[in-house]
């Protein structure tokens, strides 16, 4: 039996009501309430199913696999901190405190945009450790914004005090959550193969907005796109932290952000939202100027809101948009390739890039400039939230399984089917034109979709997806009712 050495999960969005991994209470809707609320003291059936499925596949191994959390684990953008923390604690209890450990005690965590604030806390703590560890007369380096590709190269170590503490409270004193940002690399002993894990938010232009604004304000200072990963983060970290990790915790404004986010799939709702914003911003202008200002603001706001609305997550009908493909290629040829060459000397012959963020899993092989003729194997981890009231069959949640040789296999735990019938748990096929590897075939032989735990997982997923569709319909209705007042 070829053993699973790593399990990559992303976009769990613990704490979010639209995450199928967060348990919900469902009651009749009332004025001002959708009728749904998170229950962070009770595990979602699919959360338990996810852990049970990994245990079933790794039973009999000489050691459990290492867990890699590839961002948006905590939904800090739109959910309460305490709710996110309690759901993560439930997950840790299921994985470490409820029977044999499902994972190695060392967890690798690559924060995303929704939990970017955890990276900010971590890097500031890491810098304090560095400063306090230097001699009294030493010259000090300035704060940095990224980690090395390999965690062992970090000195001092970057670790999440929050997630480590929650995991230990859940039942395992030895758990340690190490942090890499924004990219984590695994290499084979001979260096020929490399697998890079990233959340992937920098594949969308909205996350480098400050870099684009800098180029507009100071034209000519930069002749091409930002290729240095540390500079890219240094220019954009405050924007990402504010909008995607912090704003959701800002009182009533934060609560309303969830309702606004639900509007972004409706063109009519976008127009109404933009009109309301423009009217509010121009309310104190003189009457003779108000119309012109409102028109100008309406045009600018509509452009920017539509940019967010047509992001990968806001386009649930295609696996990867043309803009998403362009952004991914630019990230691979620029920041990723630059970081790999700087730290490893050259780009390994065989290269795999695993990322999440889009919530739409796929496996493909791309020809990318700067990489070998074999191309880059691109693997997306999908996501575990339901964004729409209607089914979006391209959205699904997978666990990317990795063996000692850094071969990957994507195990689909849930997918939004076109109807109410459960969608079977299965392995995604390899890239088009490629035959399944021996390891892929071996894994497939160990998964019987009609047997336990796989059939139970599929049934739980179908029920939870249907519940989230009801949640989204109620949320959009609530937002419409508020807009009419």
BELPE-V521779 format. One record per backbone hydrogen bond with DSSP energy under -0.5 kcal/mol. NH is the residue of the N-H (numbers start at 0). CO is the residue of the C=O. Records with the same first field share a line. If there is no record, write none. Layout:
NH = CO + CO
This chain:
2 = 0
4 = 2 + 401
5 = 401
6 = 65
7 = 399
8 = 6 + 67
10 = 70
12 = 71
13 = 72
15 = 12
18 = 15
19 = 383
21 = 18
22 = 20 + 41
24 = 36
26 = 24 + 34
29 = 32
32 = 29
36 = 24
38 = 22
41 = 38
43 = 20
46 = 43
47 = 43
48 = 44
49 = 45
50 = 46
51 = 47
52 = 48
53 = 49
54 = 50
55 = 51
56 = 52
57 = 53
58 = 54
60 = 57
64 = 101
65 = 4
67 = 6
68 = 66 + 107
69 = 8 + 67
70 = 68
74 = 13
75 = 73
77 = 74
78 = 74
83 = 79
84 = 80
85 = 81
86 = 82
87 = 83
88 = 84
89 = 85
90 = 86
91 = 87
92 = 88
93 = 89
94 = 90
95 = 91
96 = 91 + 92
97 = 92
101 = 94
103 = 64
106 = 104 + 175
107 = 66
108 = 177
109 = 68
110 = 108
115 = 112
117 = 114
118 = 114 + 115
119 = 115
120 = 116
121 = 117
122 = 118
123 = 119
124 = 120
125 = 121
126 = 122
127 = 123
128 = 124
129 = 125
130 = 126
131 = 127
132 = 128 + 129
133 = 130
137 = 134
146 = 180
150 = 148
152 = 149
153 = 150
158 = 156
159 = 176
160 = 158
163 = 159
164 = 160
165 = 161
166 = 162
167 = 163
168 = 164
169 = 165
170 = 167
171 = 166
174 = 171
175 = 104
177 = 106 + 175
178 = 157
179 = 108
183 = 196
184 = 148
185 = 194
187 = 192
190 = 187
193 = 349
194 = 185
195 = 351
196 = 183
197 = 353
198 = 181
202 = 199
203 = 200
206 = 203
207 = 204
208 = 205
211 = 207
212 = 208
213 = 209
214 = 210
215 = 211
216 = 212
217 = 213
218 = 215
220 = 217
228 = 226
231 = 227
232 = 228
233 = 229
234 = 230
235 = 231
236 = 232
239 = 235
240 = 236
241 = 237
242 = 238
243 = 239
244 = 239 + 240
245 = 240 + 241
246 = 241
248 = 245
249 = 246
250 = 248
252 = 249
253 = 249
254 = 250
255 = 251
256 = 252
257 = 253 + 254
258 = 254
259 = 255
260 = 256
261 = 257
262 = 258 + 259
263 = 259 + 260
264 = 261
265 = 262
266 = 264
269 = 265
270 = 266
271 = 267
272 = 268
273 = 269
274 = 270
275 = 271
276 = 272
277 = 273
278 = 274
279 = 275
280 = 276
281 = 277
282 = 279
284 = 281
288 = 285
289 = 285
290 = 286
292 = 288
293 = 289
294 = 290
295 = 291
296 = 292
297 = 293
298 = 294
299 = 295
300 = 296
301 = 297
302 = 298
303 = 299
304 = 300
305 = 301
306 = 302
307 = 303
308 = 304
309 = 305
310 = 307
314 = 311
317 = 314
324 = 320
325 = 321
326 = 322
327 = 323
328 = 324
329 = 325
330 = 326
331 = 327
332 = 328
333 = 329
335 = 330
336 = 331
337 = 333
338 = 334
339 = 335
340 = 336
341 = 337
342 = 338
343 = 339
344 = 340
347 = 345
349 = 191
350 = 348 + 374
351 = 193
352 = 376
353 = 195 + 351
354 = 378
355 = 197 + 198
357 = 355
358 = 381
361 = 379
363 = 377
365 = 375
367 = 365
370 = 367
374 = 371
375 = 365
376 = 350
377 = 363 + 375
378 = 352 + 376
379 = 361
380 = 354
382 = 358 + 395
383 = 10
385 = 17
386 = 384
393 = 315
394 = 391
395 = 358
396 = 413
397 = 380
398 = 410
399 = 7 + 397
400 = 398 + 408
401 = 5
402 = 406
403 = 2
405 = 402
408 = 400
410 = 398 + 408
411 = 409 + 425
412 = 396 + 410
413 = 396
415 = 394
416 = 414
423 = 421
425 = 411
427 = 409
433 = 430
440 = 436
441 = 437
442 = 438
443 = 439
444 = 440
445 = 441 + 442
446 = 443
447 = 445
448 = 446
450 = 447
454 = 450
456 = 452
457 = 453
458 = 454
459 = 455
460 = 456
461 = 457
462 = 458
463 = 459
464 = 460
465 = 461
466 = 462
467 = 463
468 = 464
469 = 465
470 = 466
471 = 467
472 = 468
473 = 469
474 = 470
475 = 471
476 = 472
477 = 473
478 = 474
479 = 475
480 = 476
481 = 477
482 = 478
483 = 479
484 = 480 + 481
